[in-house]
Amino acid sequence: MRIGVMLPDRAPSVDAVVDAVVDIERDGFDSAWFGQVFTWDVMTVAALAGPRTSRIEIGTSVVPTYPRHPFVMAQQAMTVQAATHGRFTLGIGLSHAPVIEQMWGMSYEKPARHMREYLSVLRPLIDEGRVGFSGEVYKTAAGLQVPGGSPMPVLIAALAPMMLRIAGELTDGTVTWMTGAKTIETHIVPKLTAAAHEAGRPAPRIAAGLPIAVTDDVAAAKERAAKAFVVYGQLPNYRRVLDREGVEGPADVSIVGDEASVERQLRALASAGVTDFFAPMFPVGDDAQASLARTRALLQSLVGKI
C-alpha cells in the first residue's frame, strides 16, 4: 500500500502549499494529494508543484465535475501532467447536492448519468486526444493537443453500487473518504473489481483517505475528530457508508491510537484492498505541531513497508 499525505485546505499562501509538497517528497512519501474545497484551485497548485519536485505522485481528491466542462477538465489535467512530467493522477467527483444545487445553483439530477457521460467525453480526450460523443447531457466533438501532456490515471469518488460500476468500467479506480475497512473489503472492492474485470480493465486502484492521529489519548482524539469532521456524517453519500460500516459517525472510522495501534489499522486497510492511503492528519492535545509531527513520523517510517 502506497502512503501519501493529504494537503490541508488552508495555508497562508500558494507558495506555502507548494513548499509543503516539496517537503512531502523530501520525506520519502509516495504521493501528495489535494482536496478541492473552497480555497485554491488545486490543479493550478499541482502544476506549480511539478517543477519543484521530481519523483512524487501528485493527485487530486477530488475535483468536482459539475463546474468544469469535461473538455476543460481534460485540458487542465493534461497541462498538469505536462508540468509534473507524467506524475499526475486526476481524481474527480460529483461533490454533493447541497454544494451543487444550493451553493452553485446547478442541477444535481441523475448524478450517475452525469458521471458516465462526463467520462465518455473526458477519457477519450485524455487517452486519444479527440472525442465524438452525443448524450443527453454532453454533445462534444473536439480534439485536444497539449505539448508534453500524456494520459494519466483517472479515479472517481465512487461509493454507491452504480458509481462503483462506472468506476470499474471507465476509470482506473476509486477515491474513498470516510469509508472504513469493513466496507472497503465487503462492498467497495468486490463491486469495483467485478466491474473492471467485466470491462476487461486492469485491477483498479483504491485510494482511501481517513482522518488520522497518532496519540496516547484515544478519547480526546475521538472527541476532536467528532467535532472536526461532523459535517461528513450529515452528507448522504458518506452517511450511507458510515451506516454500512455500522458506526455512528466520522470519529468511529478515524484512525487513532499509539504507533502500534495505528500501524495495525493501516495494515487492516491494506488487507481490505486499499492500494493507496492518503493521510489527512489532525492534531490532538495542546501542542498541535508536536501532535502532527508524531503522526507524520510514523507514516514516514511505514512507507514501503505495508
ChimeraX attribute file (.defattr): number of C-alpha atoms within 10 A of each C-alpha:
attribute: neighborCount
match mode: 1-to-1
recipient: residues
	/A:1	21
	/A:2	18
	/A:3	24
	/A:4	28
	/A:5	25
	/A:6	23
	/A:7	21
	/A:8	14
	/A:9	14
	/A:10	13
	/A:11	13
	/A:12	7
	/A:13	10
	/A:14	17
	/A:15	12
	/A:16	12
	/A:17	23
	/A:18	20
	/A:19	15
	/A:20	18
	/A:21	27
	/A:22	18
	/A:23	14
	/A:24	22
	/A:25	22
	/A:26	12
	/A:27	14
	/A:28	16
	/A:29	25
	/A:30	22
	/A:31	25
	/A:32	25
	/A:33	26
	/A:34	26
	/A:35	23
	/A:36	18
	/A:37	15
	/A:38	8
	/A:39	10
	/A:40	17
	/A:41	14
	/A:42	22
	/A:43	24
	/A:44	14
	/A:45	17
	/A:46	25
	/A:47	22
	/A:48	18
	/A:49	23
	/A:50	25
	/A:51	12
	/A:52	14
	/A:53	21
	/A:54	13
	/A:55	16
	/A:56	21
	/A:57	19
	/A:58	28
	/A:59	26
	/A:60	25
	/A:61	28
	/A:62	23
	/A:63	25
	/A:64	21
	/A:65	20
	/A:66	19
	/A:67	13
	/A:68	13
	/A:69	15
	/A:70	21
	/A:71	22
	/A:72	13
	/A:73	22
	/A:74	24
	/A:75	20
	/A:76	17
	/A:77	27
	/A:78	27
	/A:79	22
	/A:80	29
	/A:81	26
	/A:82	21
	/A:83	20
	/A:84	25
	/A:85	18
	/A:86	20
	/A:87	20
	/A:88	31
	/A:89	22
	/A:90	23
	/A:91	27
	/A:92	24
	/A:93	19
	/A:94	21
	/A:95	19
	/A:96	16
	/A:97	18
	/A:98	12
	/A:99	14
	/A:100	18
	/A:101	13
	/A:102	11
	/A:103	9
	/A:104	12
	/A:105	10
	/A:106	13
	/A:107	12
	/A:108	17
	/A:109	10
	/A:110	8
	/A:111	16
	/A:112	18
	/A:113	15
	/A:114	19
	/A:115	21
	/A:116	18
	/A:117	19
	/A:118	22
	/A:119	20
	/A:120	20
	/A:121	26
	/A:122	22
	/A:123	22
	/A:124	18
	/A:125	25
	/A:126	26
	/A:127	14
	/A:128	13
	/A:129	20
	/A:130	19
	/A:131	21
	/A:132	13
	/A:133	15
	/A:134	13
	/A:135	14
	/A:136	8
	/A:137	11
	/A:138	15
	/A:139	13
	/A:140	17
	/A:141	13
	/A:142	13
	/A:143	14
	/A:144	17
	/A:145	15
	/A:146	16
	/A:147	9
	/A:148	14
	/A:149	20
	/A:150	20
	/A:151	20
	/A:152	19
	/A:153	18
	/A:154	25
	/A:155	28
	/A:156	32
	/A:157	25
	/A:158	26
	/A:159	25
	/A:160	16
	/A:161	13
	/A:162	13
	/A:163	21
	/A:164	28
	/A:165	23
	/A:166	22
	/A:167	29
	/A:168	29
	/A:169	22
	/A:170	20
	/A:171	22
	/A:172	22
	/A:173	29
	/A:174	28
	/A:175	27
	/A:176	25
	/A:177	21
	/A:178	24
	/A:179	25
	/A:180	26
	/A:181	23
	/A:182	15
	/A:183	18
	/A:184	23
	/A:185	18
	/A:186	14
	/A:187	18
	/A:188	25
	/A:189	21
	/A:190	14
	/A:191	21
	/A:192	27
	/A:193	23
	/A:194	18
	/A:195	21
	/A:196	24
	/A:197	14
	/A:198	11
	/A:199	13
	/A:200	11
	/A:201	16
	/A:202	13
	/A:203	15
	/A:204	24
	/A:205	22
	/A:206	27
	/A:207	25
	/A:208	26
	/A:209	24
	/A:210	21
	/A:211	21
	/A:212	26
	/A:213	31
	/A:214	29
	/A:215	22
	/A:216	14
	/A:217	14
	/A:218	16
	/A:219	12
	/A:220	14
	/A:221	23
	/A:222	21
	/A:223	12
	/A:224	17
	/A:225	25
	/A:226	19
	/A:227	11
	/A:228	14
	/A:229	16
	/A:230	14
	/A:231	13
	/A:232	17
	/A:233	20
	/A:234	13
	/A:235	13
	/A:236	12
	/A:237	18
	/A:238	22
	/A:239	20
	/A:240	16
	/A:241	23
	/A:242	22
	/A:243	14
	/A:244	15
	/A:245	21
	/A:246	14
	/A:247	14
	/A:248	13
	/A:249	22
	/A:250	27
	/A:251	24
	/A:252	17
	/A:253	22
	/A:254	22
	/A:255	25
	/A:256	28
	/A:257	22
	/A:258	17
	/A:259	17
	/A:260	10
	/A:261	15
	/A:262	20
	/A:263	19
	/A:264	13
	/A:265	16
	/A:266	21
	/A:267	17
	/A:268	17
	/A:269	22
	/A:270	20
	/A:271	15
	/A:272	18
	/A:273	22
	/A:274	26
	/A:275	18
	/A:276	20
	/A:277	24
	/A:278	27
	/A:279	24
	/A:280	17
	/A:281	21
	/A:282	20
	/A:283	21
	/A:284	24
	/A:285	13
	/A:286	8
	/A:287	9
	/A:288	12
	/A:289	12
	/A:290	13
	/A:291	18
	/A:292	18
	/A:293	15
	/A:294	18
	/A:295	23
	/A:296	21
	/A:297	13
	/A:298	17
	/A:299	21
	/A:300	18
	/A:301	12
	/A:302	16
	/A:303	16
	/A:304	12
	/A:305	9
	/A:306	15
